[in-house]
Amino acid sequence: MLTAVTILLGNQQANEVCVSDVRMREFSDAELQAYVASGDPLDKAGAYAIQHAGFHPVEHFGGCMASVMGLPLCHLARAYARLGISVASPAGACQAKLNYTCPIWEQVARGDTVG
């Protein structure tokens, strides 16, 4: 899964792309029909919520959970830094909110091409 972020500041631009490995599990037609009937997928990009407690659509995940749920905050902070705008690292708050230990945030903060 790819999530892109672009910041425009005057005539400056910073772009980031976050890549996460999202592998869906196999599910029955009945499970899928019940999930659609719940209305949950109707306001979601990709028509699923990775964090859905009842459906659990994902078999394997690797990367930035925030990017799948909405916005890759560490990538956003890195883009701001390239524009000369310093922001506090969102990693701690992001991981606490999502209850997820992010395997890539330190690499993203260093500027590595990852995620």
C-alpha positions as CSV (number, residue, x, y, z in Angstrom):
1,M,0.0,0.0,0.0
2,L,1.3,3.5,-0.9
3,T,0.4,6.7,0.9
4,A,1.8,9.9,-0.6
5,V,2.2,13.3,1.2
6,T,3.0,16.6,-0.5
7,I,3.6,19.9,1.3
8,L,3.7,23.1,-0.7
9,L,5.2,26.1,1.0
10,G,5.4,29.1,-1.3
11,N,7.5,27.9,-4.1
12,Q,9.0,25.0,-2.1
13,Q,7.7,21.5,-2.2
14,A,8.5,18.4,-0.2
15,N,7.1,14.9,-1.2
16,E,7.1,11.7,0.8
17,V,5.8,8.2,-0.1
18,C,5.2,5.7,2.6
19,V,5.1,2.0,1.5
20,S,3.5,-0.6,3.8
21,D,3.0,-4.3,3.3
22,V,-0.7,-5.2,3.8
23,R,-1.7,-8.7,3.1
24,M,-5.4,-9.5,3.3
25,R,-6.6,-12.8,4.8
26,E,-9.0,-15.1,3.0
27,F,-12.5,-14.6,4.3
28,S,-15.8,-16.2,3.4
29,D,-18.6,-14.6,1.4
30,A,-20.7,-14.6,4.6
31,E,-18.0,-12.7,6.5
32,L,-17.7,-10.2,3.7
33,Q,-21.4,-9.6,3.4
34,A,-21.8,-9.1,7.1
35,Y,-18.9,-6.6,7.1
36,V,-20.4,-4.6,4.2
37,A,-23.8,-4.7,5.9
38,S,-22.3,-3.2,9.0
39,G,-21.6,0.0,7.0
40,D,-18.0,0.2,8.3
41,P,-16.3,-0.1,4.9
42,L,-18.4,2.6,3.3
43,D,-16.3,5.5,4.5
44,K,-12.9,3.9,4.2
45,A,-10.2,4.2,1.5
46,G,-9.8,0.6,0.3
47,A,-13.2,-0.2,1.9
48,Y,-11.7,-1.8,5.0
49,A,-10.5,-0.7,8.5
50,I,-7.3,-2.5,9.4
51,Q,-8.1,-1.9,13.0
52,H,-11.7,-3.4,12.9
53,A,-12.0,-5.6,16.0
54,G,-14.7,-7.9,14.6
55,F,-13.7,-8.4,10.9
56,H,-9.8,-8.5,11.1
57,P,-9.3,-8.2,7.4
58,V,-5.5,-8.2,7.4
59,E,-3.4,-11.4,7.7
60,H,0.0,-9.7,7.7
61,F,1.1,-6.1,8.2
62,G,4.5,-4.5,8.0
63,G,5.2,-0.8,8.0
64,C,3.5,2.4,9.1
65,M,0.1,1.7,10.7
66,A,-0.7,5.4,10.6
67,S,-0.4,5.5,6.9
68,V,-3.0,2.7,6.5
69,M,-5.4,4.4,8.9
70,G,-4.9,7.8,7.5
71,L,-1.7,9.8,7.5
72,P,2.0,8.7,7.9
73,L,2.9,11.2,10.6
74,C,6.7,10.5,10.7
75,H,6.9,11.0,6.9
76,L,5.0,14.2,7.3
77,A,7.4,15.4,9.9
78,R,10.3,14.5,7.6
79,A,8.8,16.5,4.8
80,Y,8.4,19.5,7.0
81,A,12.1,19.1,8.1
82,R,13.2,19.2,4.5
83,L,11.4,22.6,4.2
84,G,13.3,23.8,7.2
85,I,10.3,23.5,9.6
86,S,11.2,21.6,12.8
87,V,8.4,19.6,14.4
88,A,8.5,17.3,17.4
89,S,8.7,13.6,16.5
90,P,5.1,12.2,16.4
91,A,6.4,8.6,16.9
92,G,5.7,8.2,20.6
93,A,2.2,9.7,20.5
94,C,1.3,7.9,17.3
95,Q,2.4,4.5,18.6
96,A,0.6,5.0,21.9
97,K,-2.6,6.1,20.2
98,L,-2.5,3.2,17.7
99,N,-1.2,0.7,20.3
100,Y,1.4,-0.4,17.7
101,T,5.1,-0.6,17.9
102,C,6.2,0.9,14.6
103,P,9.2,-0.9,13.1
104,I,10.3,1.9,10.8
105,W,9.9,5.2,12.7
106,E,13.5,5.5,13.6
107,Q,14.7,4.9,10.1
108,V,12.2,7.4,8.8
109,A,13.4,10.0,11.3
110,R,17.0,9.4,10.2
111,G,16.0,10.0,6.6
112,D,16.5,6.5,5.4
113,T,14.5,5.4,2.3
114,V,12.1,3.1,4.0
115,G,8.4,2.8,4.4
